[in-house]
């Protein structure tokens, strides 16, 4: 199950970093990679929320380097 948790964490971080780019630059990386209109028009409040989600994604990178509590308790 460890691989599933790590895979989910990677996908969450990628999504959050994409929202960070949308919040800061109104540019969508996923759309740029897979086709479509890369510029997203958003309200200022939306951009603040996107940026906060992106910053949370940056913080989540640290979860890869933390000791797993289930392993530590064994």
CHARMM internal coordinates of N, CA and C (Angstrom, degrees):
IC EDIT
DIST 1 N 1 CA 1.4572
DIST 1 CA 1 C 1.5284
ANGL 1 N 1 CA 1 C 111.47
DIST 1 C 2 N 1.3257
ANGL 1 CA 1 C 2 N 115.65
DIHE 1 N 1 CA 1 C 2 N -18.83
DIST 2 N 2 CA 1.4603
ANGL 1 C 2 N 2 CA 119.40
DIHE 1 CA 1 C 2 N 2 CA 179.88
DIST 2 CA 2 C 1.5258
ANGL 2 N 2 CA 2 C 111.59
DIHE 1 C 2 N 2 CA 2 C -58.78
DIST 2 C 3 N 1.3348
ANGL 2 CA 2 C 3 N 117.59
DIHE 2 N 2 CA 2 C 3 N -40.52
DIST 3 N 3 CA 1.4663
ANGL 2 C 3 N 3 CA 120.77
DIHE 2 CA 2 C 3 N 3 CA -178.86
DIST 3 CA 3 C 1.5240
ANGL 3 N 3 CA 3 C 110.62
DIHE 2 C 3 N 3 CA 3 C -64.52
DIST 3 C 4 N 1.3257
ANGL 3 CA 3 C 4 N 116.90
DIHE 3 N 3 CA 3 C 4 N -35.25
DIST 4 N 4 CA 1.4619
ANGL 3 C 4 N 4 CA 119.82
DIHE 3 CA 3 C 4 N 4 CA 179.48
DIST 4 CA 4 C 1.5319
ANGL 4 N 4 CA 4 C 110.78
DIHE 3 C 4 N 4 CA 4 C -67.88
DIST 4 C 5 N 1.3093
ANGL 4 CA 4 C 5 N 116.56
DIHE 4 N 4 CA 4 C 5 N -40.79
DIST 5 N 5 CA 1.4677
ANGL 4 C 5 N 5 CA 120.70
DIHE 4 CA 4 C 5 N 5 CA 178.13
DIST 5 CA 5 C 1.5247
ANGL 5 N 5 CA 5 C 110.96
DIHE 4 C 5 N 5 CA 5 C -63.88
DIST 5 C 6 N 1.3027
ANGL 5 CA 5 C 6 N 116.14
DIHE 5 N 5 CA 5 C 6 N -43.74
DIST 6 N 6 CA 1.4719
ANGL 5 C 6 N 6 CA 119.64
DIHE 5 CA 5 C 6 N 6 CA 179.75
DIST 6 CA 6 C 1.5307
ANGL 6 N 6 CA 6 C 111.42
DIHE 5 C 6 N 6 CA 6 C -67.15
DIST 6 C 7 N 1.3165
ANGL 6 CA 6 C 7 N 117.06
DIHE 6 N 6 CA 6 C 7 N -39.46
DIST 7 N 7 CA 1.4632
ANGL 6 C 7 N 7 CA 120.50
DIHE 6 CA 6 C 7 N 7 CA 177.71
DIST 7 CA 7 C 1.5231
ANGL 7 N 7 CA 7 C 110.64
DIHE 6 C 7 N 7 CA 7 C -63.45
DIST 7 C 8 N 1.3210
ANGL 7 CA 7 C 8 N 116.30
DIHE 7 N 7 CA 7 C 8 N -43.57
DIST 8 N 8 CA 1.4660
ANGL 7 C 8 N 8 CA 120.06
DIHE 7 CA 7 C 8 N 8 CA 178.25
DIST 8 CA 8 C 1.5241
ANGL 8 N 8 CA 8 C 110.58
DIHE 7 C 8 N 8 CA 8 C -63.17
DIST 8 C 9 N 1.3251
ANGL 8 CA 8 C 9 N 117.19
DIHE 8 N 8 CA 8 C 9 N -40.36
DIST 9 N 9 CA 1.4590
ANGL 8 C 9 N 9 CA 120.63
DIHE 8 CA 8 C 9 N 9 CA 179.25
DIST 9 CA 9 C 1.5243
ANGL 9 N 9 CA 9 C 111.00
DIHE 8 C 9 N 9 CA 9 C -64.08
DIST 9 C 10 N 1.3236
ANGL 9 CA 9 C 10 N 117.59
DIHE 9 N 9 CA 9 C 10 N -41.31
DIST 10 N 10 CA 1.4678
ANGL 9 C 10 N 10 CA 121.15
DIHE 9 CA 9 C 10 N 10 CA 177.72
DIST 10 CA 10 C 1.5258
ANGL 10 N 10 CA 10 C 110.39
DIHE 9 C 10 N 10 CA 10 C -60.74
DIST 10 C 11 N 1.3254
ANGL 10 CA 10 C 11 N 116.98
DIHE 10 N 10 CA 10 C 11 N -45.24
DIST 11 N 11 CA 1.4676
ANGL 10 C 11 N 11 CA 120.10
DIHE 10 CA 10 C 11 N 11 CA -179.53
DIST 11 CA 11 C 1.5253
ANGL 11 N 11 CA 11 C 111.83
DIHE 10 C 11 N 11 CA 11 C -65.43
DIST 11 C 12 N 1.3122
ANGL 11 CA 11 C 12 N 117.15
DIHE 11 N 11 CA 11 C 12 N -38.70
DIST 12 N 12 CA 1.4702
ANGL 11 C 12 N 12 CA 120.80
DIHE 11 CA 11 C 12 N 12 CA 177.72
DIST 12 CA 12 C 1.5254
ANGL 12 N 12 CA 12 C 110.06
DIHE 11 C 12 N 12 CA 12 C -64.77
DIST 12 C 13 N 1.3212
ANGL 12 CA 12 C 13 N 117.43
DIHE 12 N 12 CA 12 C 13 N -42.11
DIST 13 N 13 CA 1.4624
ANGL 12 C 13 N 13 CA 120.72
DIHE 12 CA 12 C 13 N 13 CA 179.74
DIST 13 CA 13 C 1.5260
ANGL 13 N 13 CA 13 C 110.71
DIHE 12 C 13 N 13 CA 13 C -65.78
DIST 13 C 14 N 1.3238
ANGL 13 CA 13 C 14 N 117.64
DIHE 13 N 13 CA 13 C 14 N -42.95
DIST 14 N 14 CA 1.4684
ANGL 13 C 14 N 14 CA 120.27
DIHE 13 CA 13 C 14 N 14 CA 177.87
DIST 14 CA 14 C 1.5262
ANGL 14 N 14 CA 14 C 110.58
DIHE 13 C 14 N 14 CA 14 C -60.75
DIST 14 C 15 N 1.3276
ANGL 14 CA 14 C 15 N 116.44
DIHE 14 N 14 CA 14 C 15 N -44.45
DIST 15 N 15 CA 1.4624
ANGL 14 C 15 N 15 CA 119.79
DIHE 14 CA 14 C 15 N 15 CA 178.01
DIST 15 CA 15 C 1.5148
ANGL 15 N 15 CA 15 C 112.41
DIHE 14 C 15 N 15 CA 15 C -62.41
DIST 15 C 16 N 1.3325
ANGL 15 CA 15 C 16 N 116.41
DIHE 15 N 15 CA 15 C 16 N -41.92
DIST 16 N 16 CA 1.4628
ANGL 15 C 16 N 16 CA 120.22
DIHE 15 CA 15 C 16 N 16 CA -179.76
DIST 16 CA 16 C 1.5209
ANGL 16 N 16 CA 16 C 111.23
DIHE 15 C 16 N 16 CA 16 C -66.60
DIST 16 C 17 N 1.3185
ANGL 16 CA 16 C 17 N 116.91
DIHE 16 N 16 CA 16 C 17 N -40.31
DIST 17 N 17 CA 1.4616
ANGL 16 C 17 N 17 CA 119.30
DIHE 16 CA 16 C 17 N 17 CA 178.18
DIST 17 CA 17 C 1.5278
ANGL 17 N 17 CA 17 C 111.19
DIHE 16 C 17 N 17 CA 17 C -66.25
DIST 17 C 18 N 1.3160
ANGL 17 CA 17 C 18 N 116.86
DIHE 17 N 17 CA 17 C 18 N -34.04
DIST 18 N 18 CA 1.4578
ANGL 17 C 18 N 18 CA 120.05
DIHE 17 CA 17 C 18 N 18 CA 175.06
DIST 18 CA 18 C 1.5326
ANGL 18 N 18 CA 18 C 109.97
DIHE 17 C 18 N 18 CA 18 C -63.34
DIST 18 C 19 N 1.3282
ANGL 18 CA 18 C 19 N 116.84
DIHE 18 N 18 CA 18 C 19 N -43.27
DIST 19 N 19 CA 1.4655
ANGL 18 C 19 N 19 CA 119.72
DIHE 18 CA 18 C 19 N 19 CA 178.08
DIST 19 CA 19 C 1.5284
ANGL 19 N 19 CA 19 C 111.05
DIHE 18 C 19 N 19 CA 19 C -65.25
DIST 19 C 20 N 1.3398
ANGL 19 CA 19 C 20 N 116.86
DIHE 19 N 19 CA 19 C 20 N -33.66
DIST 20 N 20 CA 1.4650
ANGL 19 C 20 N 20 CA 119.41
DIHE 19 CA 19 C 20 N 20 CA 176.37
DIST 20 CA 20 C 1.5278
ANGL 20 N 20 CA 20 C 110.13
DIHE 19 C 20 N 20 CA 20 C -61.32
DIST 20 C 21 N 1.3188
ANGL 20 CA 20 C 21 N 116.84
DIHE 20 N 20 CA 20 C 21 N -43.82
DIST 21 N 21 CA 1.4676
ANGL 20 C 21 N 21 CA 120.29
DIHE 20 CA 20 C 21 N 21 CA 177.67
DIST 21 CA 21 C 1.5266
ANGL 21 N 21 CA 21 C 111.47
DIHE 20 C 21 N 21 CA 21 C -63.68
DIST 21 C 22 N 1.3235
ANGL 21 CA 21 C 22 N 116.48
DIHE 21 N 21 CA 21 C 22 N -38.74
DIST 22 N 22 CA 1.4684
ANGL 21 C 22 N 22 CA 119.73
DIHE 21 CA 21 C 22 N 22 CA 177.20
DIST 22 CA 22 C 1.5261
ANGL 22 N 22 CA 22 C 109.59
DIHE 21 C 22 N 22 CA 22 C -65.27
DIST 22 C 23 N 1.3239
ANGL 22 CA 22 C 23 N 116.74
DIHE 22 N 22 CA 22 C 23 N -43.12
DIST 23 N 23 CA 1.4648
ANGL 22 C 23 N 23 CA 120.22
DIHE 22 CA 22 C 23 N 23 CA -178.32
DIST 23 CA 23 C 1.5110
ANGL 23 N 23 CA 23 C 113.36
DIHE 22 C 23 N 23 CA 23 C -66.19
DIST 23 C 24 N 1.3235
ANGL 23 CA 23 C 24 N 116.66
DIHE 23 N 23 CA 23 C 24 N -40.71
DIST 24 N 24 CA 1.4616
ANGL 23 C 24 N 24 CA 119.67
DIHE 23 CA 23 C 24 N 24 CA -176.30
DIST 24 CA 24 C 1.5250
ANGL 24 N 24 CA 24 C 113.27
DIHE 23 C 24 N 24 CA 24 C -85.54
DIST 24 C 25 N 1.3295
ANGL 24 CA 24 C 25 N 116.63
DIHE 24 N 24 CA 24 C 25 N -39.42
DIST 25 N 25 CA 1.4669
ANGL 24 C 25 N 25 CA 120.11
DIHE 24 CA 24 C 25 N 25 CA -171.34
DIST 25 CA 25 C 1.5245
ANGL 25 N 25 CA 25 C 114.42
DIHE 24 C 25 N 25 CA 25 C -122.16
DIST 25 C 26 N 1.3330
ANGL 25 CA 25 C 26 N 117.40
DIHE 25 N 25 CA 25 C 26 N -1.06
DIST 26 N 26 CA 1.4616
ANGL 25 C 26 N 26 CA 123.40
DIHE 25 CA 25 C 26 N 26 CA -175.35
DIST 26 CA 26 C 1.5335
ANGL 26 N 26 CA 26 C 110.39
DIHE 25 C 26 N 26 CA 26 C 54.94
DIST 26 C 27 N 1.3218
ANGL 26 CA 26 C 27 N 116.16
DIHE 26 N 26 CA 26 C 27 N 39.65
DIST 27 N 27 CA 1.4606
ANGL 26 C 27 N 27 CA 122.90
DIHE 26 CA 26 C 27 N 27 CA -178.63
DIST 27 CA 27 C 1.5195
ANGL 27 N 27 CA 27 C 109.41
DIHE 26 C 27 N 27 CA 27 C -126.62
DIST 27 C 28 N 1.3279
ANGL 27 CA 27 C 28 N 117.06
DIHE 27 N 27 CA 27 C 28 N 128.36
DIST 28 N 28 CA 1.4528
ANGL 27 C 28 N 28 CA 123.47
DIHE 27 CA 27 C 28 N 28 CA -174.81
DIST 28 CA 28 C 1.5316
ANGL 28 N 28 CA 28 C 109.66
DIHE 27 C 28 N 28 CA 28 C -102.92
DIST 28 C 29 N 1.3241
ANGL 28 CA 28 C 29 N 116.71
DIHE 28 N 28 CA 28 C 29 N 108.83
DIST 29 N 29 CA 1.4600
ANGL 28 C 29 N 29 CA 122.13
DIHE 28 CA 28 C 29 N 29 CA -177.70
DIST 29 CA 29 C 1.5173
ANGL 29 N 29 CA 29 C 112.19
DIHE 28 C 29 N 29 CA 29 C -66.40
DIST 29 C 30 N 1.3223
ANGL 29 CA 29 C 30 N 117.98
DIHE 29 N 29 CA 29 C 30 N -43.15
DIST 30 N 30 CA 1.4690
ANGL 29 C 30 N 30 CA 120.98
DIHE 29 CA 29 C 30 N 30 CA -178.35
DIST 30 CA 30 C 1.5256
ANGL 30 N 30 CA 30 C 110.41
DIHE 29 C 30 N 30 CA 30 C -61.37
DIST 30 C 31 N 1.3134
ANGL 30 CA 30 C 31 N 116.91
DIHE 30 N 30 CA 30 C 31 N -43.16
DIST 31 N 31 CA 1.4635
ANGL 30 C 31 N 31 CA 120.54
DIHE 30 CA 30 C 31 N 31 CA 177.61
DIST 31 CA 31 C 1.5222
ANGL 31 N 31 CA 31 C 110.55
DIHE 30 C 31 N 31 CA 31 C -66.05
DIST 31 C 32 N 1.3141
ANGL 31 CA 31 C 32 N 117.29
DIHE 31 N 31 CA 31 C 32 N -36.46
DIST 32 N 32 CA 1.4663
ANGL 31 C 32 N 32 CA 120.28
DIHE 31 CA 31 C 32 N 32 CA 178.14
DIST 32 CA 32 C 1.5217
ANGL 32 N 32 CA 32 C 110.76
DIHE 31 C 32 N 32 CA 32 C -63.47
DIST 32 C 33 N 1.3376
ANGL 32 CA 32 C 33 N 116.87
DIHE 32 N 32 CA 32 C 33 N -37.40
DIST 33 N 33 CA 1.4622
ANGL 32 C 33 N 33 CA 120.34
DIHE 32 CA 32 C 33 N 33 CA -179.16
DIST 33 CA 33 C 1.5218
ANGL 33 N 33 CA 33 C 112.97
DIHE 32 C 33 N 33 CA 33 C -74.72
DIST 33 C 34 N 1.3378
ANGL 33 CA 33 C 34 N 116.53
DIHE 33 N 33 CA 33 C 34 N -35.35
DIST 34 N 34 CA 1.4625
ANGL 33 C 34 N 34 CA 119.85
DIHE 33 CA 33 C 34 N 34 CA -171.72
DIST 34 CA 34 C 1.5256
ANGL 34 N 34 CA 34 C 114.23
DIHE 33 C 34 N 34 CA 34 C -113.40
DIST 34 C 35 N 1.3158
ANGL 34 CA 34 C 35 N 117.42
DIHE 34 N 34 CA 34 C 35 N 6.44
DIST 35 N 35 CA 1.4592
ANGL 34 C 35 N 35 CA 120.84
DIHE 34 CA 34 C 35 N 35 CA 175.16
DIST 35 CA 35 C 1.5084
ANGL 35 N 35 CA 35 C 113.35
DIHE 34 C 35 N 35 CA 35 C 100.42
DIST 35 C 36 N 1.3049
ANGL 35 CA 35 C 36 N 115.11
DIHE 35 N 35 CA 35 C 36 N 145.41
DIST 36 N 36 CA 1.4563
ANGL 35 C 36 N 36 CA 121.42
DIHE 35 CA 35 C 36 N 36 CA 178.67
DIST 36 CA 36 C 1.5158
ANGL 36 N 36 CA 36 C 111.41
DIHE 35 C 36 N 36 CA 36 C 125.41
DIST 36 C 37 N 1.3250
ANGL 36 CA 36 C 37 N 115.02
DIHE 36 N 36 CA 36 C 37 N -175.98
DIST 37 N 37 CA 1.4602
ANGL 36 C 37 N 37 CA 122.60
DIHE 36 CA 36 C 37 N 37 CA -180.00
DIST 37 CA 37 C 1.5212
ANGL 37 N 37 CA 37 C 108.73
DIHE 36 C 37 N 37 CA 37 C -80.34
DIST 37 C 38 N 1.3227
ANGL 37 CA 37 C 38 N 117.68
DIHE 37 N 37 CA 37 C 38 N 116.49
DIST 38 N 38 CA 1.4599
ANGL 37 C 38 N 38 CA 121.29
DIHE 37 CA 37 C 38 N 38 CA -172.63
DIST 38 CA 38 C 1.5217
ANGL 38 N 38 CA 38 C 114.27
DIHE 37 C 38 N 38 CA 38 C -84.10
DIST 38 C 39 N 1.3266
ANGL 38 CA 38 C 39 N 118.13
DIHE 38 N 38 CA 38 C 39 N -14.10
DIST 39 N 39 CA 1.4665
ANGL 38 C 39 N 39 CA 120.45
DIHE 38 CA 38 C 39 N 39 CA -179.03
DIST 39 CA 39 C 1.5202
ANGL 39 N 39 CA 39 C 108.87
DIHE 38 C 39 N 39 CA 39 C -95.58
DIST 39 C 40 N 1.3290
ANGL 39 CA 39 C 40 N 116.06
DIHE 39 N 39 CA 39 C 40 N 127.50
DIST 40 N 40 CA 1.4646
ANGL 39 C 40 N 40 CA 121.44
DIHE 39 CA 39 C 40 N 40 CA 179.26
DIST 40 CA 40 C 1.5269
ANGL 40 N 40 CA 40 C 109.07
DIHE 39 C 40 N 40 CA 40 C -112.91
DIST 40 C 41 N 1.2963
ANGL 40 CA 40 C 41 N 116.41
DIHE 40 N 40 CA 40 C 41 N 121.40
DIST 41 N 41 CA 1.4549
ANGL 40 C 41 N 41 CA 120.68
DIHE 40 CA 40 C 41 N 41 CA 174.51
DIST 41 CA 41 C 1.5259
ANGL 41 N 41 CA 41 C 108.36
DIHE 40 C 41 N 41 CA 41 C -82.47
DIST 41 C 42 N 1.3267
ANGL 41 CA 41 C 42 N 116.84
DIHE 41 N 41 CA 41 C 42 N 126.28
DIST 42 N 42 CA 1.4618
ANGL 41 C 42 N 42 CA 121.95
DIHE 41 CA 41 C 42 N 42 CA -177.24
DIST 42 CA 42 C 1.5136
ANGL 42 N 42 CA 42 C 109.88
DIHE 41 C 42 N 42 CA 42 C -139.58
DIST 42 C 43 N 1.3304
ANGL 42 CA 42 C 43 N 115.36
DIHE 42 N 42 CA 42 C 43 N 155.85
DIST 43 N 43 CA 1.4585
ANGL 42 C 43 N 43 CA 119.59
DIHE 42 CA 42 C 43 N 43 CA 174.95
DIST 43 CA 43 C 1.5295
ANGL 43 N 43 CA 43 C 108.83
DIHE 42 C 43 N 43 CA 43 C -72.99
DIST 43 C 44 N 1.3113
ANGL 43 CA 43 C 44 N 116.47
DIHE 43 N 43 CA 43 C 44 N 163.79
DIST 44 N 44 CA 1.4652
ANGL 43 C 44 N 44 CA 120.53
DIHE 43 CA 43 C 44 N 44 CA 179.63
DIST 44 CA 44 C 1.5257
ANGL 44 N 44 CA 44 C 111.09
DIHE 43 C 44 N 44 CA 44 C -61.98
DIST 44 C 45 N 1.3261
ANGL 44 CA 44 C 45 N 117.06
DIHE 44 N 44 CA 44 C 45 N -39.70
DIST 45 N 45 CA 1.4639
ANGL 44 C 45 N 45 CA 120.64
DIHE 44 CA 44 C 45 N 45 CA 179.94
DIST 45 CA 45 C 1.5308
ANGL 45 N 45 CA 45 C 110.49
DIHE 44 C 45 N 45 CA 45 C -64.35
DIST 45 C 46 N 1.3252
ANGL 45 CA 45 C 46 N 116.99
DIHE 45 N 45 CA 45 C 46 N -42.01
DIST 46 N 46 CA 1.4651
ANGL 45 C 46 N 46 CA 120.71
DIHE 45 CA 45 C 46 N 46 CA 177.29
DIST 46 CA 46 C 1.5178
ANGL 46 N 46 CA 46 C 110.85
DIHE 45 C 46 N 46 CA 46 C -60.39
DIST 46 C 47 N 1.3083
ANGL 46 CA 46 C 47 N 116.30
DIHE 46 N 46 CA 46 C 47 N -42.09
DIST 47 N 47 CA 1.4630
ANGL 46 C 47 N 47 CA 120.14
DIHE 46 CA 46 C 47 N 47 CA -178.96
DIST 47 CA 47 C 1.5193
ANGL 47 N 47 CA 47 C 111.38
DIHE 46 C 47 N 47 CA 47 C -65.01
DIST 47 C 48 N 1.3193
ANGL 47 CA 47 C 48 N 117.61
DIHE 47 N 47 CA 47 C 48 N -35.18
DIST 48 N 48 CA 1.4687
ANGL 47 C 48 N 48 CA 120.91
DIHE 47 CA 47 C 48 N 48 CA 176.09
DIST 48 CA 48 C 1.5220
ANGL 48 N 48 CA 48 C 110.10
DIHE 47 C 48 N 48 CA 48 C -64.21
DIST 48 C 49 N 1.3318
ANGL 48 CA 48 C 49 N 116.93
DIHE 48 N 48 CA 48 C 49 N -44.56
DIST 49 N 49 CA 1.4658
ANGL 48 C 49 N 49 CA 121.12
DIHE 48 CA 48 C 49 N 49 CA 179.12
DIST 49 CA 49 C 1.5270
ANGL 49 N 49 CA 49 C 110.19
DIHE 48 C 49 N 49 CA 49 C -63.74
DIST 49 C 50 N 1.3346
ANGL 49 CA 49 C 50 N 117.45
DIHE 49 N 49 CA 49 C 50 N -45.72
DIST 50 N 50 CA 1.4628
ANGL 49 C 50 N 50 CA 120.78
DIHE 49 CA 49 C 50 N 50 CA 178.62
DIST 50 CA 50 C 1.5354
ANGL 50 N 50 CA 50 C 110.82
DIHE 49 C 50 N 50 CA 50 C -58.79
DIST 50 C 51 N 1.3166
ANGL 50 CA 50 C 51 N 116.44
DIHE 50 N 50 CA 50 C 51 N -41.67
DIST 51 N 51 CA 1.4590
ANGL 50 C 51 N 51 CA 121.00
DIHE 50 CA 50 C 51 N 51 CA 179.97
DIST 51 CA 51 C 1.5274
ANGL 51 N 51 CA 51 C 111.03
DIHE 50 C 51 N 51 CA 51 C -65.01
DIST 51 C 52 N 1.3240
ANGL 51 CA 51 C 52 N 117.32
DIHE 51 N 51 CA 51 C 52 N -41.56
DIST 52 N 52 CA 1.4668
ANGL 51 C 52 N 52 CA 120.52
DIHE 51 CA 51 C 52 N 52 CA 178.35
DIST 52 CA 52 C 1.5302
ANGL 52 N 52 CA 52 C 111.22
DIHE 51 C 52 N 52 CA 52 C -63.76
DIST 52 C 53 N 1.3202
ANGL 52 CA 52 C 53 N 116.82
DIHE 52 N 52 CA 52 C 53 N -41.37
DIST 53 N 53 CA 1.4750
ANGL 52 C 53 N 53 CA 120.52
DIHE 52 CA 52 C 53 N 53 CA 177.21
DIST 53 CA 53 C 1.5310
ANGL 53 N 53 CA 53 C 109.49
DIHE 52 C 53 N 53 CA 53 C -63.17
DIST 53 C 54 N 1.3211
ANGL 53 CA 53 C 54 N 117.17
DIHE 53 N 53 CA 53 C 54 N -40.55
DIST 54 N 54 CA 1.4631
ANGL 53 C 54 N 54 CA 120.93
DIHE 53 CA 53 C 54 N 54 CA 178.20
DIST 54 CA 54 C 1.5179
ANGL 54 N 54 CA 54 C 112.62
DIHE 53 C 54 N 54 CA 54 C -64.28
DIST 54 C 55 N 1.3104
ANGL 54 CA 54 C 55 N 116.84
DIHE 54 N 54 CA 54 C 55 N -40.67
DIST 55 N 55 CA 1.4642
ANGL 54 C 55 N 55 CA 120.16
DIHE 54 CA 54 C 55 N 55 CA 177.10
DIST 55 CA 55 C 1.5256
ANGL 55 N 55 CA 55 C 110.94
DIHE 54 C 55 N 55 CA 55 C -65.09
DIST 55 C 56 N 1.3275
ANGL 55 CA 55 C 56 N 116.54
DIHE 55 N 55 CA 55 C 56 N -36.55
DIST 56 N 56 CA 1.4647
ANGL 55 C 56 N 56 CA 119.92
DIHE 55 CA 55 C 56 N 56 CA 175.27
DIST 56 CA 56 C 1.5281
ANGL 56 N 56 CA 56 C 110.08
DIHE 55 C 56 N 56 CA 56 C -63.63
DIST 56 C 57 N 1.3222
ANGL 56 CA 56 C 57 N 117.21
DIHE 56 N 56 CA 56 C 57 N -36.06
DIST 57 N 57 CA 1.4592
ANGL 56 C 57 N 57 CA 120.91
DIHE 56 CA 56 C 57 N 57 CA 176.15
DIST 57 CA 57 C 1.5168
ANGL 57 N 57 CA 57 C 112.04
DIHE 56 C 57 N 57 CA 57 C -64.59
DIST 57 C 58 N 1.3300
ANGL 57 CA 57 C 58 N 116.82
DIHE 57 N 57 CA 57 C 58 N -40.23
DIST 58 N 58 CA 1.4553
ANGL 57 C 58 N 58 CA 119.90
DIHE 57 CA 57 C 58 N 58 CA 176.00
DIST 58 CA 58 C 1.5267
ANGL 58 N 58 CA 58 C 110.61
DIHE 57 C 58 N 58 CA 58 C -61.56
DIST 58 C 59 N 1.3058
ANGL 58 CA 58 C 59 N 116.84
DIHE 58 N 58 CA 58 C 59 N -42.31
DIST 59 N 59 CA 1.4633
ANGL 58 C 59 N 59 CA 121.62
DIHE 58 CA 58 C 59 N 59 CA 177.93
DIST 59 CA 59 C 1.5294
ANGL 59 N 59 CA 59 C 110.50
DIHE 58 C 59 N 59 CA 59 C -63.22
DIST 59 C 60 N 1.3135
ANGL 59 CA 59 C 60 N 116.98
DIHE 59 N 59 CA 59 C 60 N -36.38
DIST 60 N 60 CA 1.4640
ANGL 59 C 60 N 60 CA 121.74
DIHE 59 CA 59 C 60 N 60 CA -177.58
DIST 60 CA 60 C 1.5218
ANGL 60 N 60 CA 60 C 112.87
DIHE 59 C 60 N 60 CA 60 C -65.47
DIST 60 C 61 N 1.3201
ANGL 60 CA 60 C 61 N 117.57
DIHE 60 N 60 CA 60 C 61 N -20.36
DIST 61 N 61 CA 1.4628
ANGL 60 C 61 N 61 CA 120.26
DIHE 60 CA 60 C 61 N 61 CA 176.34
DIST 61 CA 61 C 1.5263
ANGL 61 N 61 CA 61 C 110.15
DIHE 60 C 61 N 61 CA 61 C -58.57
DIST 61 C 62 N 1.3255
ANGL 61 CA 61 C 62 N 116.52
DIHE 61 N 61 CA 61 C 62 N -32.40
DIST 62 N 62 CA 1.4715
ANGL 61 C 62 N 62 CA 120.16
DIHE 61 CA 61 C 62 N 62 CA -179.33
DIST 62 CA 62 C 1.5254
ANGL 62 N 62 CA 62 C 112.04
DIHE 61 C 62 N 62 CA 62 C -64.71
DIST 62 C 63 N 1.3211
ANGL 62 CA 62 C 63 N 119.29
DIHE 62 N 62 CA 62 C 63 N -19.45
DIST 63 N 63 CA 1.4654
ANGL 62 C 63 N 63 CA 121.96
DIHE 62 CA 62 C 63 N 63 CA -179.95
DIST 63 CA 63 C 1.5298
ANGL 63 N 63 CA 63 C 111.66
DIHE 62 C 63 N 63 CA 63 C -65.29
DIST 63 C 64 N 1.3196
ANGL 63 CA 63 C 64 N 117.71
DIHE 63 N 63 CA 63 C 64 N -23.97
DIST 64 N 64 CA 1.4566
ANGL 63 C 64 N 64 CA 120.54
DIHE 63 CA 63 C 64 N 64 CA 177.71
DIST 64 CA 64 C 1.5287
ANGL 64 N 64 CA 64 C 111.53
DIHE 63 C 64 N 64 CA 64 C -67.07
DIST 64 C 65 N 1.3147
ANGL 64 CA 64 C 65 N 116.94
DIHE 64 N 64 CA 64 C 65 N -24.50
DIST 65 N 65 CA 1.4536
ANGL 64 C 65 N 65 CA 121.03
DIHE 64 CA 64 C 65 N 65 CA -172.95
DIST 65 CA 65 C 1.5235
ANGL 65 N 65 CA 65 C 112.80
DIHE 64 C 65 N 65 CA 65 C -105.08
DIST 65 C 66 N 1.3178
ANGL 65 CA 65 C 66 N 117.19
DIHE 65 N 65 CA 65 C 66 N 4.08
DIST 66 N 66 CA 1.4572
ANGL 65 C 66 N 66 CA 120.60
DIHE 65 CA 65 C 66 N 66 CA 178.53
DIST 66 CA 66 C 1.5191
ANGL 66 N 66 CA 66 C 109.54
DIHE 65 C 66 N 66 CA 66 C -91.01
DIST 66 C 67 N 1.3149
ANGL 66 CA 66 C 67 N 115.16
DIHE 66 N 66 CA 66 C 67 N 149.03
DIST 67 N 67 CA 1.4609
ANGL 66 C 67 N 67 CA 119.75
DIHE 66 CA 66 C 67 N 67 CA 177.70
DIST 67 CA 67 C 1.5083
ANGL 67 N 67 CA 67 C 109.70
DIHE 66 C 67 N 67 CA 67 C -71.79
DIST 67 C 68 N 1.3095
ANGL 67 CA 67 C 68 N 116.69
DIHE 67 N 67 CA 67 C 68 N 135.24
DIST 68 N 68 CA 1.4507
ANGL 67 C 68 N 68 CA 122.80
DIHE 67 CA 67 C 68 N 68 CA 179.58
DIST 68 CA 68 C 1.5315
ANGL 68 N 68 CA 68 C 108.96
DIHE 67 C 68 N 68 CA 68 C -71.31
DIST 68 C 69 N 1.3403
ANGL 68 CA 68 C 69 N 119.06
DIHE 68 N 68 CA 68 C 69 N 125.53
DIST 69 N 69 CA 1.4600
ANGL 68 C 69 N 69 CA 121.92
DIHE 68 CA 68 C 69 N 69 CA -176.65
DIST 69 CA 69 C 1.5230
ANGL 69 N 69 CA 69 C 111.50
DIHE 68 C 69 N 69 CA 69 C -66.45
DIST 69 C 70 N 1.3262
ANGL 69 CA 69 C 70 N 118.21
DIHE 69 N 69 CA 69 C 70 N -31.90
DIST 70 N 70 CA 1.4688
ANGL 69 C 70 N 70 CA 119.81
DIHE 69 CA 69 C 70 N 70 CA 178.80
DIST 70 CA 70 C 1.5241
ANGL 70 N 70 CA 70 C 111.01
DIHE 69 C 70 N 70 CA 70 C -66.15
DIST 70 C 71 N 1.3093
ANGL 70 CA 70 C 71 N 117.54
DIHE 70 N 70 CA 70 C 71 N -36.38
DIST 71 N 71 CA 1.4574
ANGL 70 C 71 N 71 CA 121.43
DIHE 70 CA 70 C 71 N 71 CA 178.58
DIST 71 CA 71 C 1.5143
ANGL 71 N 71 CA 71 C 109.88
DIHE 70 C 71 N 71 CA 71 C -73.12
DIST 71 C 72 N 1.3075
ANGL 71 CA 71 C 72 N 117.60
DIHE 71 N 71 CA 71 C 72 N -39.31
DIST 72 N 72 CA 1.4567
ANGL 71 C 72 N 72 CA 122.13
DIHE 71 CA 71 C 72 N 72 CA -178.39
DIST 72 CA 72 C 1.5269
ANGL 72 N 72 CA 72 C 111.72
DIHE 71 C 72 N 72 CA 72 C -65.24
DIST 72 C 73 N 1.3366
ANGL 72 CA 72 C 73 N 118.60
DIHE 72 N 72 CA 72 C 73 N -33.74
DIST 73 N 73 CA 1.4567
ANGL 72 C 73 N 73 CA 122.18
DIHE 72 CA 72 C 73 N 73 CA -176.68
DIST 73 CA 73 C 1.5200
ANGL 73 N 73 CA 73 C 113.34
DIHE 72 C 73 N 73 CA 73 C -76.92
DIST 73 C 74 N 1.3337
ANGL 73 CA 73 C 74 N 118.69
DIHE 73 N 73 CA 73 C 74 N -14.18
DIST 74 N 74 CA 1.4702
ANGL 73 C 74 N 74 CA 121.27
DIHE 73 CA 73 C 74 N 74 CA -177.82
DIST 74 CA 74 C 1.5041
ANGL 74 N 74 CA 74 C 111.58
DIHE 73 C 74 N 74 CA 74 C -74.07
END
COOR INIT
IC SEED 1 N 1 CA 1 C
IC BUILD
